[in-house]
Amino acid sequence: NLKPTHTLRDALNLRKKTGHSTIAITDNGDKDGKLVGILTSKDFWEFNDNLDEQISKFYTPLDKLVLGYDGLTLREATDILWKNKKECLPVIDKSGRLISLVFRKDY
């Protein structure tokens, strides 16, 4: 995970390190931080955008995300993904802290 003040370069470095093209953006950059958005490879173009820009200018904010909530079953998560034509479902608790990311391709 990254925090909003990280740069696109930080996101690219993390993507190269982990192989993941979807990055959760949390308030503190920690895995269990409060979710504020998601950054995907569709949010920026590494060959055109300034890599020193903060990712806060690029990520999809929380209010535009389809979310799952703690306690939901795997079947329910899959149904939400398919119904909303999404590839990734962030799952948060009632405080807004990130619990996990469920990916459509995993099924």
A tleap script that builds the chain and sets N, CA, C and O, in Angstrom:
source leaprc.protein.ff14SB
mol = sequence {
  NASN LEU LYS PRO THR HIE THR LEU ARG ASP
  ALA LEU ASN LEU ARG LYS LYS THR GLY HIE
  SER THR ILE ALA ILE THR ASP ASN GLY ASP
  LYS ASP GLY LYS LEU VAL GLY ILE LEU THR
  SER LYS ASP PHE TRP GLU PHE ASN ASP ASN
  LEU ASP GLU GLN ILE SER LYS PHE TYR THR
  PRO LEU ASP LYS LEU VAL LEU GLY TYR ASP
  GLY LEU THR LEU ARG GLU ALA THR ASP ILE
  LEU TRP LYS ASN LYS LYS GLU CYS LEU PRO
  VAL ILE ASP LYS SER GLY ARG LEU ILE SER
  LEU VAL PHE ARG LYS ASP CTYR
}
set mol.1.N position { 0.835 -1.183 0.000 }
set mol.1.CA position { 0.000 0.000 0.000 }
set mol.1.C position { 0.876 1.240 0.000 }
set mol.1.O position { 2.040 1.205 0.400 }
set mol.2.N position { 0.298 2.314 -0.450 }
set mol.2.CA position { 0.976 3.601 -0.437 }
set mol.2.C position { 0.053 4.641 0.186 }
set mol.2.O position { -1.144 4.402 0.346 }
set mol.3.N position { 0.613 5.792 0.534 }
set mol.3.CA position { -0.207 6.896 1.027 }
set mol.3.C position { -0.323 7.953 -0.075 }
set mol.3.O position { 0.479 7.953 -1.009 }
set mol.4.N position { -1.296 8.841 0.016 }
set mol.4.CA position { -1.563 9.808 -1.058 }
set mol.4.C position { -0.378 10.681 -1.449 }
set mol.4.O position { -0.317 11.160 -2.581 }
set mol.5.N position { 0.558 10.895 -0.540 }
set mol.5.CA position { 1.695 11.762 -0.838 }
set mol.5.C position { 2.833 11.049 -1.565 }
set mol.5.O position { 3.796 11.690 -1.987 }
set mol.6.N position { 2.728 9.735 -1.713 }
set mol.6.CA position { 3.731 9.033 -2.517 }
set mol.6.C position { 3.608 9.492 -3.969 }
set mol.6.O position { 2.590 10.062 -4.361 }
set mol.7.N position { 4.631 9.246 -4.750 }
set mol.7.CA position { 4.641 9.671 -6.149 }
set mol.7.C position { 4.304 8.509 -7.086 }
set mol.7.O position { 4.278 7.345 -6.687 }
set mol.8.N position { 4.049 8.868 -8.337 }
set mol.8.CA position { 3.830 7.824 -9.350 }
set mol.8.C position { 5.069 6.935 -9.464 }
set mol.8.O position { 4.950 5.735 -9.710 }
set mol.9.N position { 6.244 7.513 -9.289 }
set mol.9.CA position { 7.485 6.722 -9.324 }
set mol.9.C position { 7.473 5.672 -8.211 }
set mol.9.O position { 7.881 4.531 -8.423 }
set mol.10.N position { 7.006 6.063 -7.030 }
set mol.10.CA position { 6.887 5.099 -5.921 }
set mol.10.C position { 5.936 3.970 -6.308 }
set mol.10.O position { 6.196 2.801 -6.021 }
set mol.11.N position { 4.832 4.330 -6.963 }
set mol.11.CA position { 3.849 3.324 -7.383 }
set mol.11.C position { 4.462 2.367 -8.406 }
set mol.11.O position { 4.254 1.157 -8.325 }
set mol.12.N position { 5.211 2.902 -9.360 }
set mol.12.CA position { 5.860 2.048 -10.356 }
set mol.12.C position { 6.888 1.128 -9.712 }
set mol.12.O position { 6.988 -0.045 -10.071 }
set mol.13.N position { 7.647 1.655 -8.765 }
set mol.13.CA position { 8.630 0.826 -8.062 }
set mol.13.C position { 7.951 -0.298 -7.287 }
set mol.13.O position { 8.433 -1.431 -7.277 }
set mol.14.N position { 6.830 0.017 -6.638 }
set mol.14.CA position { 6.089 -1.011 -5.906 }
set mol.14.C position { 5.524 -2.051 -6.871 }
set mol.14.O position { 5.557 -3.250 -6.593 }
set mol.15.N position { 5.009 -1.584 -7.998 }
set mol.15.CA position { 4.472 -2.508 -8.999 }
set mol.15.C position { 5.555 -3.452 -9.521 }
set mol.15.O position { 5.311 -4.647 -9.688 }
set mol.16.N position { 6.751 -2.917 -9.777 }
set mol.16.CA position { 7.866 -3.757 -10.243 }
set mol.16.C position { 8.278 -4.765 -9.173 }
set mol.16.O position { 8.603 -5.912 -9.479 }
set mol.17.N position { 8.260 -4.326 -7.925 }
set mol.17.CA position { 8.667 -5.192 -6.813 }
set mol.17.C position { 7.674 -6.333 -6.569 }
set mol.17.O position { 8.076 -7.473 -6.336 }
set mol.18.N position { 6.367 -6.015 -6.625 }
set mol.18.CA position { 5.340 -6.998 -6.262 }
set mol.18.C position { 4.663 -7.663 -7.452 }
set mol.18.O position { 4.132 -8.767 -7.334 }
set mol.19.N position { 4.684 -6.982 -8.608 }
set mol.19.CA position { 3.964 -7.489 -9.768 }
set mol.19.C position { 2.488 -7.138 -9.766 }
set mol.19.O position { 1.756 -7.555 -10.663 }
set mol.20.N position { 2.039 -6.384 -8.785 }
set mol.20.CA position { 0.631 -5.999 -8.684 }
set mol.20.C position { 0.398 -4.657 -9.356 }
set mol.20.O position { 1.143 -3.705 -9.124 }
set mol.21.N position { -0.626 -4.579 -10.182 }
set mol.21.CA position { -0.927 -3.316 -10.856 }
set mol.21.C position { -2.017 -2.523 -10.139 }
set mol.21.O position { -2.306 -1.390 -10.525 }
set mol.22.N position { -2.617 -3.090 -9.118 }
set mol.22.CA position { -3.610 -2.400 -8.307 }
set mol.22.C position { -3.010 -2.162 -6.921 }
set mol.22.O position { -2.543 -3.086 -6.255 }
set mol.23.N position { -3.038 -0.895 -6.514 }
set mol.23.CA position { -2.419 -0.523 -5.240 }
set mol.23.C position { -3.456 0.183 -4.372 }
set mol.23.O position { -4.079 1.158 -4.793 }
set mol.24.N position { -3.628 -0.321 -3.165 }
set mol.24.CA position { -4.517 0.344 -2.206 }
set mol.24.C position { -3.808 1.579 -1.671 }
set mol.24.O position { -2.623 1.538 -1.338 }
set mol.25.N position { -4.556 2.681 -1.593 }
set mol.25.CA position { -4.028 3.918 -1.035 }
set mol.25.C position { -4.703 4.120 0.323 }
set mol.25.O position { -5.920 4.280 0.410 }
set mol.26.N position { -3.895 4.110 1.365 }
set mol.26.CA position { -4.425 4.280 2.717 }
set mol.26.C position { -3.884 5.578 3.316 }
set mol.26.O position { -2.882 6.122 2.853 }
set mol.27.N position { -4.553 6.052 4.334 }
set mol.27.CA position { -4.166 7.322 4.944 }
set mol.27.C position { -2.718 7.332 5.405 }
set mol.27.O position { -2.060 8.371 5.344 }
set mol.28.N position { -2.213 6.200 5.863 }
set mol.28.CA position { -0.847 6.141 6.381 }
set mol.28.C position { 0.078 5.241 5.566 }
set mol.28.O position { 1.250 5.087 5.907 }
set mol.29.N position { -0.441 4.646 4.490 }
set mol.29.CA position { 0.370 3.767 3.658 }
set mol.29.C position { 0.533 2.365 4.198 }
set mol.29.O position { 1.200 1.537 3.577 }
set mol.30.N position { -0.062 2.081 5.341 }
set mol.30.CA position { 0.038 0.751 5.940 }
set mol.30.C position { -1.049 -0.167 5.407 }
set mol.30.O position { -2.061 0.294 4.878 }
set mol.31.N position { -0.832 -1.468 5.551 }
set mol.31.CA position { -1.787 -2.453 5.040 }
set mol.31.C position { -3.135 -2.407 5.745 }
set mol.31.O position { -4.149 -2.799 5.167 }
set mol.32.N position { -3.157 -1.937 6.969 }
set mol.32.CA position { -4.424 -1.867 7.697 }
set mol.32.C position { -4.843 -0.422 7.962 }
set mol.32.O position { -5.608 -0.143 8.885 }
set mol.33.N position { -4.325 0.493 7.135 }
set mol.33.CA position { -4.700 1.897 7.266 }
set mol.33.C position { -6.109 2.146 6.760 }
set mol.33.O position { -6.749 1.246 6.216 }
set mol.34.N position { -6.582 3.351 6.937 }
set mol.34.CA position { -7.909 3.734 6.463 }
set mol.34.C position { -7.843 3.937 4.952 }
set mol.34.O position { -7.042 4.728 4.456 }
set mol.35.N position { -8.692 3.216 4.232 }
set mol.35.CA position { -8.680 3.265 2.777 }
set mol.35.C position { -9.149 4.633 2.288 }
set mol.35.O position { -10.188 5.128 2.722 }
set mol.36.N position { -8.379 5.241 1.383 }
set mol.36.CA position { -8.785 6.518 0.787 }
set mol.36.C position { -8.962 6.406 -0.724 }
set mol.36.O position { -9.551 7.290 -1.346 }
set mol.37.N position { -8.452 5.319 -1.320 }
set mol.37.CA position { -8.613 5.143 -2.758 }
set mol.37.C position { -7.834 3.945 -3.278 }
set mol.37.O position { -7.202 3.201 -2.527 }
set mol.38.N position { -7.908 3.790 -4.607 }
set mol.38.CA position { -7.205 2.705 -5.295 }
set mol.38.C position { -6.501 3.315 -6.507 }
set mol.38.O position { -7.077 4.138 -7.218 }
set mol.39.N position { -5.267 2.910 -6.735 }
set mol.39.CA position { -4.516 3.320 -7.918 }
set mol.39.C position { -4.288 2.086 -8.781 }
set mol.39.O position { -3.769 1.075 -8.307 }
set mol.40.N position { -4.678 2.172 -10.047 }
set mol.40.CA position { -4.449 1.062 -10.972 }
set mol.40.C position { -3.637 1.557 -12.159 }
set mol.40.O position { -3.403 2.756 -12.312 }
set mol.41.N position { -3.220 0.636 -12.980 }
set mol.41.CA position { -2.456 0.986 -14.181 }
set mol.41.C position { -3.294 1.792 -15.165 }
set mol.41.O position { -2.748 2.405 -16.083 }
set mol.42.N position { -4.612 1.800 -14.987 }
set mol.42.CA position { -5.500 2.582 -15.861 }
set mol.42.C position { -5.601 4.043 -15.425 }
set mol.42.O position { -6.154 4.863 -16.157 }
set mol.43.N position { -5.081 4.381 -14.255 }
set mol.43.CA position { -5.201 5.728 -13.717 }
set mol.43.C position { -4.107 6.692 -14.200 }
set mol.43.O position { -4.249 7.909 -14.073 }
set mol.44.N position { -3.037 6.155 -14.744 }
set mol.44.CA position { -1.963 7.015 -15.237 }
set mol.44.C position { -1.189 6.289 -16.341 }
set mol.44.O position { -1.278 5.072 -16.505 }
set mol.45.N position { -0.434 7.085 -17.081 }
set mol.45.CA position { 0.382 6.528 -18.151 }
set mol.45.C position { 1.834 6.853 -17.836 }
set mol.45.O position { 2.248 8.011 -17.890 }
set mol.46.N position { 2.594 5.832 -17.510 }
set mol.46.CA position { 3.959 6.054 -17.031 }
set mol.46.C position { 4.869 6.725 -18.055 }
set mol.46.O position { 5.894 7.294 -17.679 }
set mol.47.N position { 4.520 6.673 -19.338 }
set mol.47.CA position { 5.355 7.271 -20.370 }
set mol.47.C position { 4.945 8.704 -20.700 }
set mol.47.O position { 5.604 9.372 -21.497 }
set mol.48.N position { 3.875 9.170 -20.099 }
set mol.48.CA position { 3.380 10.512 -20.398 }
set mol.48.C position { 3.248 11.386 -19.147 }
set mol.48.O position { 3.551 12.579 -19.188 }
set mol.49.N position { 2.801 10.800 -18.048 }
set mol.49.CA position { 2.595 11.567 -16.825 }
set mol.49.C position { 3.913 11.803 -16.086 }
set mol.49.O position { 4.849 11.009 -16.186 }
set mol.50.N position { 3.965 12.900 -15.350 }
set mol.50.CA position { 5.137 13.242 -14.555 }
set mol.50.C position { 5.236 12.282 -13.370 }
set mol.50.O position { 4.377 12.292 -12.488 }
set mol.51.N position { 6.261 11.470 -13.347 }
set mol.51.CA position { 6.400 10.440 -12.313 }
set mol.51.C position { 6.709 11.002 -10.933 }
set mol.51.O position { 6.666 10.274 -9.941 }
set mol.52.N position { 7.019 12.288 -10.864 }
set mol.52.CA position { 7.266 12.923 -9.570 }
set mol.52.C position { 6.007 13.554 -8.973 }
set mol.52.O position { 6.057 14.143 -7.893 }
set mol.53.N position { 4.881 13.429 -9.675 }
set mol.53.CA position { 3.596 13.915 -9.158 }
set mol.53.C position { 3.106 12.989 -8.052 }
set mol.53.O position { 3.360 11.784 -8.078 }
set mol.54.N position { 2.403 13.564 -7.083 }
set mol.54.CA position { 1.817 12.746 -6.014 }
set mol.54.C position { 0.669 11.914 -6.584 }
set mol.54.O position { -0.060 12.365 -7.467 }
set mol.55.N position { 0.523 10.713 -6.074 }
set mol.55.CA position { -0.541 9.831 -6.567 }
set mol.55.C position { -1.933 10.328 -6.193 }
set mol.55.O position { -2.930 9.855 -6.738 }
set mol.56.N position { -2.004 11.279 -5.268 }
set mol.56.CA position { -3.311 11.843 -4.890 }
set mol.56.C position { -4.013 12.484 -6.081 }
set mol.56.O position { -5.234 12.639 -6.062 }
set mol.57.N position { -3.273 12.856 -7.103 }
set mol.57.CA position { -3.859 13.466 -8.303 }
set mol.57.C position { -4.400 12.429 -9.288 }
set mol.57.O position { -5.060 12.784 -10.265 }
set mol.58.N position { -4.121 11.151 -9.034 }
set mol.58.CA position { -4.426 10.122 -10.018 }
set mol.58.C position { -5.353 9.007 -9.536 }
set mol.58.O position { -6.133 8.477 -10.327 }
set mol.59.N position { -5.284 8.649 -8.284 }
set mol.59.CA position { -6.032 7.477 -7.829 }
set mol.59.C position { -7.537 7.725 -7.830 }
set mol.59.O position { -7.997 8.867 -7.815 }
set mol.60.N position { -8.288 6.632 -7.848 }
set mol.60.CA position { -9.747 6.705 -7.757 }
set mol.60.C position { -10.098 6.824 -6.273 }
set mol.60.O position { -9.749 5.946 -5.484 }
set mol.61.N position { -10.787 7.903 -5.888 }
set mol.61.CA position { -11.077 8.126 -4.469 }
set mol.61.C position { -12.153 7.177 -3.927 }
set mol.61.O position { -12.938 6.599 -4.679 }
set mol.62.N position { -12.162 7.042 -2.642 }
set mol.62.CA position { -13.061 6.140 -1.932 }
set mol.62.C position { -14.521 6.310 -2.350 }
set mol.62.O position { -15.229 5.320 -2.536 }
set mol.63.N position { -14.974 7.546 -2.498 }
set mol.63.CA position { -16.393 7.769 -2.799 }
set mol.63.C position { -16.797 7.303 -4.199 }
set mol.63.O position { -17.986 7.278 -4.517 }
set mol.64.N position { -15.831 6.934 -5.035 }
set mol.64.CA position { -16.136 6.429 -6.378 }
set mol.64.C position { -15.888 4.920 -6.501 }
set mol.64.O position { -16.028 4.351 -7.584 }
set mol.65.N position { -15.526 4.289 -5.402 }
set mol.65.CA position { -15.242 2.854 -5.408 }
set mol.65.C position { -16.472 2.041 -5.020 }
set mol.65.O position { -17.311 2.490 -4.239 }
set mol.66.N position { -16.562 0.853 -5.571 }
set mol.66.CA position { -17.519 -0.145 -5.098 }
set mol.66.C position { -16.795 -0.889 -3.985 }
set mol.66.O position { -15.672 -1.357 -4.172 }
set mol.67.N position { -17.439 -0.996 -2.828 }
set mol.67.CA position { -16.791 -1.563 -1.649 }
set mol.67.C position { -17.535 -2.785 -1.123 }
set mol.67.O position { -18.737 -2.948 -1.330 }
set mol.68.N position { -16.783 -3.632 -0.440 }
set mol.68.CA position { -17.349 -4.710 0.353 }
set mol.68.C position { -17.040 -4.405 1.812 }
set mol.68.O position { -16.114 -3.655 2.123 }
set mol.69.N position { -17.822 -4.990 2.690 }
set mol.69.CA position { -17.646 -4.706 4.114 }
set mol.69.C position { -17.336 -5.973 4.889 }
set mol.69.O position { -17.782 -7.064 4.534 }
set mol.70.N position { -16.569 -5.810 5.947 }
set mol.70.CA position { -16.130 -6.908 6.790 }
set mol.70.C position { -17.293 -7.840 7.115 }
set mol.70.O position { -18.379 -7.391 7.482 }
set mol.71.N position { -17.052 -9.135 6.977 }
set mol.71.CA position { -18.070 -10.134 7.270 }
set mol.71.C position { -18.730 -10.683 6.021 }
set mol.71.O position { -19.471 -11.663 6.095 }
set mol.72.N position { -18.475 -10.068 4.874 }
set mol.72.CA position { -19.105 -10.562 3.658 }
set mol.72.C position { -18.445 -11.861 3.232 }
set mol.72.O position { -17.246 -12.054 3.437 }
set mol.73.N position { -19.223 -12.743 2.643 }
set mol.73.CA position { -18.696 -14.039 2.218 }
set mol.73.C position { -17.978 -13.893 0.883 }
set mol.73.O position { -18.141 -12.896 0.179 }
set mol.74.N position { -17.194 -14.886 0.553 }
set mol.74.CA position { -16.495 -14.905 -0.728 }
set mol.74.C position { -17.493 -14.890 -1.877 }
set mol.74.O position { -17.272 -14.220 -2.886 }
set mol.75.N position { -18.568 -15.612 -1.731 }
set mol.75.CA position { -19.621 -15.630 -2.757 }
set mol.75.C position { -20.239 -14.239 -2.931 }
set mol.75.O position { -20.467 -13.792 -4.056 }
set mol.76.N position { -20.507 -13.565 -1.822 }
set mol.76.CA position { -21.072 -12.218 -1.883 }
set mol.76.C position { -20.095 -11.249 -2.557 }
set mol.76.O position { -20.503 -10.395 -3.345 }
set mol.77.N position { -18.812 -11.386 -2.246 }
set mol.77.CA position { -17.793 -10.535 -2.866 }
set mol.77.C position { -17.747 -10.768 -4.375 }
set mol.77.O position { -17.672 -9.817 -5.154 }
set mol.78.N position { -17.792 -12.013 -4.775 }
set mol.78.CA position { -17.786 -12.354 -6.195 }
set mol.78.C position { -19.014 -11.790 -6.892 }
set mol.78.O position { -18.909 -11.248 -7.992 }
set mol.79.N position { -20.167 -11.911 -6.268 }
set mol.79.CA position { -21.402 -11.369 -6.838 }
set mol.79.C position { -21.314 -9.849 -7.024 }
set mol.79.O position { -21.762 -9.317 -8.040 }
set mol.80.N position { -20.738 -9.161 -6.047 }
set mol.80.CA position { -20.593 -7.701 -6.149 }
set mol.80.C position { -19.674 -7.344 -7.313 }
set mol.80.O position { -19.962 -6.424 -8.079 }
set mol.81.N position { -18.577 -8.069 -7.442 }
set mol.81.CA position { -17.651 -7.817 -8.550 }
set mol.81.C position { -18.343 -7.980 -9.899 }
set mol.81.O position { -18.230 -7.112 -10.765 }
set mol.82.N position { -19.052 -9.077 -10.077 }
set mol.82.CA position { -19.716 -9.343 -11.355 }
set mol.82.C position { -20.834 -8.346 -11.622 }
set mol.82.O position { -20.958 -7.835 -12.735 }
set mol.83.N position { -21.645 -8.069 -10.615 }
set mol.83.CA position { -22.770 -7.150 -10.781 }
set mol.83.C position { -22.309 -5.750 -11.199 }
set mol.83.O position { -22.968 -5.082 -11.996 }
set mol.84.N position { -21.181 -5.321 -10.656 }
set mol.84.CA position { -20.676 -3.978 -10.915 }
set mol.84.C position { -19.596 -3.911 -11.996 }
set mol.84.O position { -19.046 -2.845 -12.272 }
set mol.85.N position { -19.301 -5.062 -12.602 }
set mol.85.CA position { -18.300 -5.146 -13.673 }
set mol.85.C position { -16.959 -4.565 -13.239 }
set mol.85.O position { -16.337 -3.785 -13.960 }
set mol.86.N position { -16.535 -4.960 -12.054 }
set mol.86.CA position { -15.270 -4.501 -11.490 }
set mol.86.C position { -14.282 -5.651 -11.421 }
set mol.86.O position { -14.663 -6.821 -11.384 }
set mol.87.N position { -13.014 -5.296 -11.405 }
set mol.87.CA position { -11.940 -6.283 -11.309 }
set mol.87.C position { -11.461 -6.475 -9.869 }
set mol.87.O position { -10.915 -7.521 -9.520 }
set mol.88.N position { -11.673 -5.447 -9.038 }
set mol.88.CA position { -11.158 -5.473 -7.672 }
set mol.88.C position { -12.208 -4.927 -6.713 }
set mol.88.O position { -12.853 -3.914 -6.983 }
set mol.89.N position { -12.364 -5.617 -5.590 }
set mol.89.CA position { -13.297 -5.179 -4.550 }
set mol.89.C position { -12.515 -4.956 -3.257 }
set mol.89.O position { -12.077 -5.919 -2.627 }
set mol.90.N position { -12.334 -3.691 -2.856 }
set mol.90.CA position { -11.734 -3.445 -1.552 }
set mol.90.C position { -12.740 -3.803 -0.456 }
set mol.90.O position { -13.918 -3.459 -0.548 }
set mol.91.N position { -12.273 -4.483 0.560 }
set mol.91.CA position { -13.122 -4.846 1.702 }
set mol.91.C position { -12.607 -4.061 2.904 }
set mol.91.O position { -11.428 -4.120 3.254 }
set mol.92.N position { -13.540 -3.316 3.531 }
set mol.92.CA position { -13.166 -2.469 4.667 }
set mol.92.C position { -14.022 -2.817 5.891 }
set mol.92.O position { -15.077 -3.440 5.773 }
set mol.93.N position { -13.544 -2.402 7.059 }
set mol.93.CA position { -14.347 -2.579 8.265 }
set mol.93.C position { -15.204 -1.334 8.483 }
set mol.93.O position { -15.160 -0.408 7.673 }
set mol.94.N position { -15.972 -1.297 9.553 }
set mol.94.CA position { -16.891 -0.171 9.765 }
set mol.94.C position { -16.162 1.129 10.078 }
set mol.94.O position { -16.770 2.199 10.043 }
set mol.95.N position { -14.874 1.054 10.383 }
set mol.95.CA position { -14.074 2.259 10.602 }
set mol.95.C position { -13.402 2.744 9.316 }
set mol.95.O position { -12.735 3.779 9.309 }
set mol.96.N position { -13.583 1.989 8.232 }
set mol.96.CA position { -12.981 2.359 6.958 }
set mol.96.C position { -11.585 1.822 6.740 }
set mol.96.O position { -10.912 2.192 5.778 }
set mol.97.N position { -11.148 0.947 7.636 }
set mol.97.CA position { -9.801 0.365 7.509 }
set mol.97.C position { -9.830 -0.793 6.523 }
set mol.97.O position { -10.770 -1.587 6.493 }
set mol.98.N position { -8.790 -0.864 5.730 }
set mol.98.CA position { -8.688 -1.904 4.711 }
set mol.98.C position { -8.505 -3.274 5.348 }
set mol.98.O position { -7.625 -3.473 6.185 }
set mol.99.N position { -9.348 -4.214 4.937 }
set mol.99.CA position { -9.238 -5.602 5.405 }
set mol.99.C position { -8.537 -6.440 4.327 }
set mol.99.O position { -7.609 -7.198 4.610 }
set mol.100.N position { -9.011 -6.279 3.078 }
set mol.100.CA position { -8.423 -7.055 1.985 }
set mol.100.C position { -8.877 -6.487 0.644 }
set mol.100.O position { -9.750 -5.622 0.572 }
set mol.101.N position { -8.263 -6.998 -0.401 }
set mol.101.CA position { -8.681 -6.729 -1.769 }
set mol.101.C position { -9.056 -8.065 -2.382 }
set mol.101.O position { -8.261 -9.005 -2.359 }
set mol.102.N position { -10.257 -8.158 -2.928 }
set mol.102.CA position { -10.721 -9.376 -3.599 }
set mol.102.C position { -10.679 -9.091 -5.096 }
set mol.102.O position { -11.230 -8.091 -5.558 }
set mol.103.N position { -10.023 -9.972 -5.853 }
set mol.103.CA position { -9.886 -9.773 -7.281 }
set mol.103.C position { -10.726 -10.770 -8.066 }
set mol.103.O position { -10.804 -11.949 -7.721 }
set mol.104.N position { -11.338 -10.285 -9.103 }
set mol.104.CA position { -12.179 -11.112 -9.981 }
set mol.104.C position { -11.364 -12.245 -10.600 }
set mol.104.O position { -11.845 -13.374 -10.700 }
set mol.105.N position { -10.134 -11.950 -11.015 }
set mol.105.CA position { -9.309 -12.949 -11.683 }
set mol.105.C position { -8.925 -14.117 -10.768 }
set mol.105.O position { -8.483 -15.163 -11.242 }
set mol.106.N position { -9.094 -13.932 -9.474 }
set mol.106.CA position { -8.766 -15.013 -8.541 }
set mol.106.C position { -9.789 -16.142 -8.546 }
set mol.106.O position { -9.575 -17.197 -7.950 }
set mol.107.N position { -10.913 -15.898 -9.234 }
set mol.107.CA position { -11.960 -16.914 -9.257 }
set mol.107.C position { -12.067 -17.489 -10.609 }
set mol.107.O position { -12.896 -18.369 -10.842 }
savepdb mol mol.pdb
quit
